[in-house]
């Protein structure tokens, strides 16, 4: 670790910094030297003006003037007679003072500059695409948001090549985050592996009777390509005079002829392939350590190989992109197909359409929405046999089933992380009897003893009634309550059923009655209209008869009153 630190310190570059105190000292020295310099010139002008004029005429070069000035006692200054001013003198003093300070033991950055010079300048490649032999390809690597914020280089690299316009080879690498120069290692691994595979396949295809579907030969070629990439990174570390650890990266290779896919793999990147039957799956495995952020890179030499038949297309991605649409091994590497579906089913017929599709994906991976979800460096490669995929069966993806499975896995994960939260708390209605756990077998409950003592005390006051009533109550309480409750509940339900049934009958009857009332009202309306005339005439007749009867009744009442008054008068006279 100390060696790496020293090496990193050497890599840092900066211009020489001058403190305020040093700046004041330099300015004072410049002013003093300038004054002395001007005084010296005035004296020289006074003493040997004629000699200087002759020298200037004969020697009109800067080199001769410098030699002449040195003879007169001027050191470390080159003064032109036509530029004899304070500004030029200050510039010369700054240069000389900087040189002198380096000589006096101040911090020098020459070593850092030399170290920087040892590192070749590398750049993140632009998105690339291609179309050959009915196969479309796009290849994209972008700097992630976390690296942009922390001012870190993009550690992802990717690339592809055509071999005789028949076979496409692709390579992706992701530099290990803890390694300072992993971007250099990733670039070297990608380029060297492609170089080797290209030459290997050219030699193989030139042989008579070459058959691509030969696993043993292809595995040998992929294995040699991985080893060549490994050796190239080691050689680069020696050339840069750094530890090979600082250049570690993952590496995933793919070789595809439009039907068969061969791959070699090291690290936590991955390949997702689609076959002609509409089945899609991740064909590689994440080669990681026990810790979540650990990984076995190319330098671990834990390489895996594989072959996938009847492949109509596949995608390659570094861990930042891969983990966003492929679930972990604990969820059986489930693939969210909706993300990669446009890769397979965007029609492309030539190089121009392939380039357009590549640009669309490049813009999408730069959107704010996607960058909020994926902050790591981004590498995404898509390879599709455009003719074969049109004849293949289209995959079926159930979004509802995906969400349901995700919720189930999330519940299992939460239960595993927080087992204490899964235990049901005891109900308040049925609290746990902690004292019963400590109670010995056969020992009565304290409550029963309490009831017994209570019965004894009350029996002394009322020996004839309470004990008997208490025992009967305790014996029959639960039975009677349960029986009565169940009976009441049954009766209630029966009454409720009858009520609902009667209610329905009443409602139907009311509806029918209302309909009949409406019909009657319509009939009555007509009858009332017809009878109105007769009723009016009848009322008139009745009113006359009634008036006559009222008149006669009043006459009878008056006559009765007169008769009564007469009788009362006769009675009063008789009594007198």
C-alpha positions in Angstrom: 0.0 0.0 0.0 2.9 2.4 0.7 4.3 1.8 -2.8 0.9 2.5 -4.3 0.7 5.7 -2.3 4.1 6.8 -3.4 3.2 6.0 -6.9 0.0 8.0 -6.7 1.9 10.9 -5.3 4.2 10.8 -8.2 1.2 10.9 -10.5 -0.1 14.1 -9.2 0.9 17.1 -11.3 0.7 20.8 -10.4 2.5 24.0 -11.2 5.0 25.3 -8.6 3.2 27.3 -6.0 4.7 30.4 -4.4 3.5 31.6 -1.0 2.8 35.2 -0.2 5.9 35.6 1.9 8.1 34.2 -0.9 6.3 36.5 -3.4 7.2 39.6 -1.2 10.8 38.5 -1.0 11.0 37.9 -4.7 9.4 41.3 -5.4 11.9 43.0 -3.0 14.8 41.3 -4.7 13.6 42.3 -8.1 13.2 45.9 -7.0 16.7 46.0 -5.4 18.3 44.3 -8.4 16.5 46.6 -10.7 17.8 49.7 -8.9 21.3 48.3 -8.8 21.0 47.4 -12.4 19.9 50.9 -13.4 22.7 52.5 -11.3 25.2 50.2 -13.0 24.0 51.3 -16.4 24.2 54.9 -15.5 27.8 54.6 -14.3 28.7 52.6 -17.4 27.1 55.3 -19.5 29.1 57.9 -17.8 32.4 56.1 -17.8 32.5 54.4 -21.1 29.7 55.8 -23.3 31.9 56.0 -26.3 33.1 52.4 -25.9 29.5 51.1 -25.6 28.4 53.0 -28.7 31.2 51.4 -30.6 30.3 48.0 -29.2 26.7 48.4 -30.1 27.5 49.3 -33.6 29.9 46.5 -34.2 28.0 43.9 -32.1 24.3 44.2 -32.6 23.4 40.7 -31.4 22.0 39.5 -28.1 24.7 36.9 -27.5 27.5 39.4 -27.9 25.8 41.8 -25.6 25.3 39.1 -23.0 29.0 38.3 -23.1 29.8 41.9 -22.7 27.5 42.3 -19.8 29.0 39.4 -18.0 32.5 41.0 -18.3 31.1 44.1 -16.6 29.9 42.1 -13.6 26.2 41.3 -14.7 25.2 37.7 -13.9 22.2 35.6 -14.9 20.6 38.4 -16.9 20.2 38.9 -20.6 19.5 42.5 -21.3 18.8 44.0 -24.7 19.8 47.6 -25.2 16.5 48.3 -26.9 14.5 46.6 -24.1 16.1 48.2 -21.1 13.0 48.5 -18.9 11.8 47.3 -15.5 9.2 44.9 -16.8 11.7 42.8 -18.7 14.1 42.7 -15.8 11.3 41.5 -13.5 10.5 38.6 -15.9 14.1 37.6 -16.0 14.3 37.7 -12.3 11.2 35.5 -11.9 12.7 32.9 -14.2 16.1 33.0 -12.4 14.5 33.1 -8.9 12.4 30.0 -9.8 15.5 28.2 -11.0 17.4 29.3 -7.9 14.6 28.2 -5.6 14.7 24.7 -7.2 18.4 24.6 -6.6 18.0 25.7 -3.0 15.8 22.6 -2.2 12.2 23.9 -2.8 9.6 21.3 -3.9 10.1 20.2 -7.5 7.5 18.7 -9.8 9.7 17.4 -12.5 9.3 13.9 -11.2 5.5 14.1 -11.4 5.7 15.5 -14.9 7.9 12.6 -15.9 5.4 10.1 -14.4 2.6 11.8 -16.3 4.6 11.6 -19.4 4.9 7.8 -18.9 1.1 7.5 -19.1 -0.2 7.5 -22.6 -3.3 9.7 -23.1 -6.4 7.6 -23.5 -10.0 8.7 -24.4 -13.4 7.1 -23.9 -14.4 5.8 -27.3 -17.5 7.2 -29.1 -20.5 5.0 -29.6 -20.0 2.7 -32.6 -22.3 0.5 -34.7 -22.2 -1.7 -37.8 -24.2 -4.0 -40.1 -22.8 -7.0 -41.9 -24.1 -10.5 -42.8 -27.7 -9.5 -41.6 -26.2 -8.8 -38.2 -26.6 -5.4 -36.5 -24.3 -4.2 -33.8 -24.1 -1.2 -31.5 -21.5 -0.5 -28.7 -21.8 2.2 -26.1 -19.7 3.2 -23.1 -20.5 6.3 -21.0 -19.1 7.9 -17.8 -21.4 7.4 -14.9 -22.9 10.2 -12.8 -21.0 9.1 -9.7 -17.7 9.4 -11.6 -18.6 12.8 -13.0 -19.4 14.2 -9.5 -16.2 12.8 -8.0 -14.1 13.8 -11.0 -13.1 10.2 -11.8 -12.4 8.8 -15.3 -14.8 6.4 -16.9 -13.4 2.9 -16.1 -15.6 1.1 -18.6 -14.4 0.1 -22.1 -16.0 -1.8 -25.0 -15.5 -2.6 -28.6 -16.4 -4.9 -31.5 -14.9 -6.0 -34.8 -15.9 -7.9 -38.0 -13.9 -10.9 -39.1 -14.2 -11.4 -42.9 -17.6 -9.7 -42.7 -19.1 -12.9 -41.4 -18.3 -13.2 -37.7 -18.6 -10.4 -35.1 -16.5 -10.3 -32.0 -17.2 -8.1 -29.0 -15.4 -7.3 -25.8 -16.4 -5.3 -22.6 -14.4 -4.5 -19.5 -15.0 -2.6 -16.2 -12.1 -1.4 -14.2 -12.0 -2.3 -10.5 -13.1 0.8 -8.6 -10.4 0.5 -5.9 -7.6 0.5 -8.6 -6.4 3.9 -9.6 -5.4 3.1 -13.2 -8.1 0.5 -13.9 -9.3 2.6 -16.9 -5.9 1.9 -18.5 -6.2 -1.8 -17.7 -9.7 -2.0 -19.1 -8.7 -0.4 -22.3 -5.7 -2.6 -22.8 -7.8 -5.8 -21.9 -10.5 -4.9 -24.5 -8.1 -3.9 -27.3 -5.6 -6.9 -26.8 -8.4 -9.5 -26.6 -10.0 -8.2 -29.8 -6.6 -8.2 -31.6 -6.0 -11.8 -30.6 -9.4 -13.1 -31.5 -9.4 -11.3 -34.9 -6.0 -12.9 -35.8 -7.1 -16.3 -34.4 -10.3 -16.4 -36.4 -8.7 -15.3 -39.6 -6.2 -18.1 -39.4 -9.0 -20.6 -38.5 -11.2 -19.5 -41.3 -8.4 -19.8 -43.8 -8.0 -23.5 -43.0 -9.8 -25.9 -45.4 -12.9 -27.4 -43.9 -13.3 -24.8 -41.2 -16.4 -25.2 -39.1 -17.4 -22.5 -36.7 -19.5 -24.9 -34.5 -16.4 -26.5 -33.0 -16.5 -26.0 -29.3 -13.0 -27.3 -28.6 -11.3 -25.0 -31.1 -13.3 -21.9 -30.0 -12.7 -22.6 -26.3 -9.0 -22.8 -27.0 -9.1 -19.5 -28.9 -11.1 -17.7 -26.2 -8.8 -19.1 -23.5 -5.8 -17.9 -25.3 -7.4 -14.5 -25.8 -8.0 -14.1 -22.1 -4.4 -15.1 -21.4 -3.2 -12.6 -24.0 -5.2 -9.9 -22.4 -3.8 -10.8 -19.0 -0.2 -10.7 -20.3 -0.8 -7.4 -22.1 -2.0 -5.7 -18.9 1.0 -7.1 -17.0 3.3 -5.8 -19.7 1.6 -2.4 -19.5 2.2 -2.2 -15.8 5.9 -2.8 -16.3 6.1 -0.1 -19.0 4.3 2.4 -16.8 6.4 1.3 -13.8 3.3 0.7 -11.6 1.9 -2.3 -9.8 -0.2 -4.6 -11.9 -2.9 -4.4 -9.1 -3.6 -0.8 -10.1 -4.7 -2.0 -13.6 -7.2 -4.7 -12.7 -10.5 -5.0 -14.5 -13.2 -7.5 -15.6 -13.4 -8.9 -19.1 -16.2 -10.5 -21.1 -15.7 -11.7 -24.7 -18.3 -12.8 -27.3 -18.0 -14.5 -30.7 -21.1 -14.8 -32.9 -21.8 -15.9 -36.5 -25.6 -15.2 -36.5 -26.6 -18.6 -35.0 -24.0 -19.8 -32.4 -22.7 -17.7 -29.5 -19.4 -18.4 -27.8 -18.2 -16.5 -24.8 -15.5 -16.1 -22.2 -16.1 -14.3 -18.9 -14.4 -12.9 -15.8 -16.0 -10.7 -13.3 -19.5 -9.4 -12.5 -20.5 -8.2 -16.0 -22.9 -10.4 -18.1 -24.5 -11.6 -21.3 -28.3 -12.0 -21.8 -29.2 -14.1 -24.9 -32.4 -14.7 -26.8 -33.0 -17.9 -28.8 -35.4 -18.7 -31.7 -38.0 -20.2 -29.4 -38.5 -16.8 -27.6 -36.5 -17.9 -24.5 -34.3 -15.3 -22.9 -31.8 -15.7 -20.0 -28.5 -14.5 -18.6 -26.0 -17.1 -19.9 -23.0 -15.9 -17.7 -22.7 -16.0 -14.0 -21.5 -13.1 -11.7 -18.0 -14.1 -10.5 -18.0 -12.2 -7.2 -16.6 -12.6 -3.7 -18.5 -12.9 -0.4 -18.8 -9.1 0.0 -21.3 -7.2 -2.0 -18.7 -5.0 -3.7 -16.1 -7.6 -4.3 -15.3 -9.2 -7.6 -12.9 -11.7 -9.2 -11.4 -9.7 -12.1 -9.3 -10.9 -15.1 -6.2 -11.0 -13.0 -7.8 -13.7 -10.7 -7.8 -16.1 -13.7 -11.2 -17.5 -12.6 -12.4 -17.6 -16.2 -15.6 -19.3 -17.5 -16.6 -20.3 -21.0 -19.8 -21.2 -22.7 -21.8 -21.8 -25.9 -25.4 -21.0 -26.7 -27.1 -22.5 -29.8 -29.9 -21.1 -31.9 -29.2 -17.5 -30.7 -31.0 -14.7 -32.6 -29.6 -11.9 -30.5 -27.8 -11.0 -27.3 -26.8 -8.0 -25.1 -23.7 -7.4 -23.1 -23.5 -5.0 -20.1 -21.2 -4.1 -17.3 -22.5 -4.4 -13.7 -24.0 -0.9 -13.5 -26.4 -1.6 -16.4 -26.8 -5.3 -15.8 -27.9 -5.1 -12.2 -30.7 -2.7 -13.3 -32.5 -5.2 -15.4 -31.2 -8.6 -14.2 -32.1 -9.6 -10.6 -29.4 -11.2 -8.4 -28.8 -14.9 -8.0 -31.0 -15.1 -5.0 -33.9 -14.4 -7.4 -32.6 -16.8 -10.1 -31.2 -14.0 -12.3 -34.7 -13.0 -13.4 -34.5 -10.8 -16.5 -36.7 -7.7 -16.9 -37.4 -8.2 -20.6 -39.1 -4.9 -21.2 -35.7 -3.1 -21.0 -34.0 -5.1 -23.7 -37.0 -5.7 -26.0 -36.3 -2.6 -28.2 -32.8 -4.0 -28.8 -34.2 -7.1 -30.5 -37.3 -5.7 -32.2 -36.1 -2.5 -33.7 -35.9 -3.2 -37.4 -32.5 -2.5 -39.0 -31.6 -3.2 -42.6 -28.3 -1.4 -43.2 -25.4 0.5 -41.6 -27.4 3.8 -41.5 -30.4 2.3 -39.6 -27.9 0.5 -37.2 -26.2 3.9 -36.6 -29.6 5.6 -35.9 -30.5 2.9 -33.4 -27.1 3.3 -31.7 -27.7 7.1 -31.4 -31.1 6.5 -29.9 -29.8 4.2 -27.2 -26.9 6.6 -26.5 -29.3 9.4 -25.9 -31.6 7.3 -23.8 -28.7 6.1 -21.5 -27.9 9.8 -21.0 -31.4 10.8 -19.9 -31.9 12.1 -16.4 -34.4 9.4 -15.5 -32.0 6.6 -16.4 -29.0 8.3 -14.7 -31.0 8.6 -11.5 -31.5 4.8 -11.6 -27.9 4.0 -12.7 -25.1 6.1 -11.3 -22.2 3.8 -12.2 -20.3 3.8 -15.5 -22.4 2.5 -18.4 -21.5 0.0 -21.0 -24.2 -1.6 -23.2 -23.7 -3.7 -26.4 -26.5 -5.1 -28.6 -26.1 -7.7 -31.3 -29.1 -9.0 -33.4 -29.5 -11.3 -36.4 -32.2 -9.2 -38.1 -33.4 -12.0 -40.5 -33.4 -14.8 -37.9 -35.3 -12.8 -35.3 -38.2 -12.1 -37.7 -38.6 -15.9 -38.1 -38.3 -16.6 -34.4 -41.0 -16.8 -31.8 -41.6 -13.6 -29.9 -41.0 -13.8 -26.1 -43.9 -13.6 -23.7 -43.5 -11.3 -20.6 -46.1 -11.0 -17.9 -45.7 -7.7 -16.1 -48.2 -8.7 -13.3 -46.4 -11.9 -12.6 -43.1 -10.0 -12.5 -44.4 -7.5 -9.9 -45.9 -10.3 -7.9 -42.6 -12.3 -7.8 -40.7 -9.1 -7.0 -43.0 -8.5 -4.0 -42.6 -12.0 -2.7 -38.8 -11.9 -3.0 -38.8 -8.6 -1.2 -40.9 -10.0 1.6 -38.5 -13.0 2.0 -35.5 -10.6 2.0 -37.1 -8.4 4.6 -38.0 -11.4 6.8 -34.4 -12.6 6.6 -32.9 -9.2 7.4 -35.4 -8.4 10.2 -36.5 -11.6 11.8 -37.6 -9.9 15.1 -40.2 -7.9 13.3 -41.9 -11.1 12.0 -42.8 -12.4 15.5 -46.5 -11.6 16.3 -46.9 -9.6 19.5 -49.2 -11.2 22.1 -52.8 -10.0 21.9 -54.1 -7.7 24.7 -57.2 -9.9 25.0 -55.1 -13.0 25.5 -51.9 -11.9 27.3 -49.2 -14.4 27.9 -49.3 -15.9 31.4 -45.6 -15.5 32.3 -46.3 -16.7 35.9 -47.9 -19.9 34.5 -44.6 -20.8 32.9 -42.9 -20.7 36.3 -45.7 -22.5 38.0 -45.0 -26.1 39.1 -47.2 -28.9 37.8 -50.3 -29.4 39.9 -50.0 -26.1 41.6 -53.3 -24.3 41.5 -53.7 -20.8 39.9 -53.5 -18.0 42.3 -56.9 -16.7 41.1 -58.6 -20.0 42.1 -57.1 -19.7 45.6 -58.4 -16.2 45.7 -61.9 -17.3 44.8 -61.7 -20.1 47.4 -60.7 -17.7 50.2 -63.4 -15.3 49.1 -66.1 -18.0 49.2 -65.0 -19.1 52.7 -65.1 -15.5 54.0 -68.6 -14.9 52.5 -69.9 -18.2 53.7 -69.2 -17.2 57.3 -71.5 -14.2 56.8 -74.1 -16.1 54.8 -73.5 -19.9 55.2 -76.8 -20.9 53.8 -76.9 -19.2 50.4 -73.7 -17.8 48.9 -71.5 -20.9 48.6 -74.3 -22.8 46.8 -75.1 -19.9 44.6 -71.4 -19.3 43.9 -70.7 -22.9 42.9 -73.8 -23.0 40.7 -72.7 -19.8 39.0 -69.2 -21.0 38.4 -70.4 -24.3 37.0 -73.0 -23.0 34.7 -71.7 -19.6 33.7 -69.8 -20.5 30.6 -72.3 -23.0 29.4 -75.3 -20.7 29.9 -73.5 -17.8 28.4 -72.4 -19.7 25.4 -75.8 -21.4 24.9 -77.7 -18.2 25.3 -75.3 -16.3 23.1 -75.5 -18.8 20.3 -79.3 -19.0 20.7 -79.6 -15.2 20.6 -77.3 -15.1 17.7 -79.3 -17.7 15.8 -82.6 -15.9 16.5 -81.1 -12.7 15.4 -79.9 -14.1 12.2 -83.2 -15.7 11.6 -85.1 -12.5 12.3 -82.7 -10.6 10.1 -83.3 -13.1 7.3 -87.0 -12.8 7.8 -86.8 -9.0 7.9 -84.9 -8.9 4.7 -87.4 -11.3 3.0 -90.4 -9.3 4.3 -88.7 -6.1 3.4 -88.3 -7.2 -0.1 -92.0 -8.3 -0.3 -93.1 -5.0 1.2 -91.0 -3.1 -1.3 -92.5 -5.0 -4.2 -96.0 -4.5 -2.8 -95.4 -0.8 -2.4 -94.2 -0.6 -6.0 -97.3 -2.4 -7.3 -99.6 -0.3 -5.1 -97.9 2.9 -6.3 -98.4 1.8 -9.9 -102.1 1.1 -9.2 -102.5 4.5 -7.5 -101.0 6.2 -10.5 -103.5 4.4 -12.8 -106.4 5.3 -10.5 -105.4 8.9 -10.3 -105.4 9.1 -14.1 -109.0 7.7 -14.1 -110.1 9.9 -11.3 -108.9 12.9 -13.1 -111.2 12.2 -16.0 -114.1 11.3 -13.8 -113.8 14.5 -11.7 -113.8 16.6 -14.8 -117.0 15.0 -16.1 -118.8 15.1 -12.8 -117.8 18.7 -11.9 -120.8 20.1 -13.7 -123.3 17.8 -11.9 -121.7 18.4 -8.6 -122.1 22.2 -8.9 -125.7 21.9 -9.7 -126.3 19.5 -7.0 -124.6 21.8 -4.5 -126.9 24.6 -5.5 -130.0 22.6 -4.8 -128.7 21.3 -1.6 -127.8 24.7 -0.4 -131.3 25.9 -0.9 -132.8 23.0 1.0 -130.3 23.4 3.7 -131.1 27.1 4.1 -134.8 26.2 4.4 -134.1 23.6 7.0 -132.0 26.0 9.0 -134.7 28.6 9.0 -137.4 26.1 10.2 -135.0 24.9 12.9 -134.4 28.4 14.2 -138.2 29.0 14.3 -138.7 25.9 16.3 -136.0 26.8 18.7 -137.5 30.3 19.2 -141.0 28.8 19.8 -139.6 26.4 22.4 -137.9 29.2 24.1 -141.1 31.2 24.3 -142.9 28.3 25.8 -140.3 27.8 28.4 -140.4 31.4 29.5 -144.2 31.2 29.9 -143.9 28.2 32.1 -141.3 29.8 34.3 -143.6 32.9 34.7 -146.5 30.8 35.8 -144.5 28.9 38.3 -143.2 32.1 39.9 -146.7 33.4 40.3 -148.1 30.2 41.9 -145.4 30.2 44.5 -146.2 33.8 45.5 
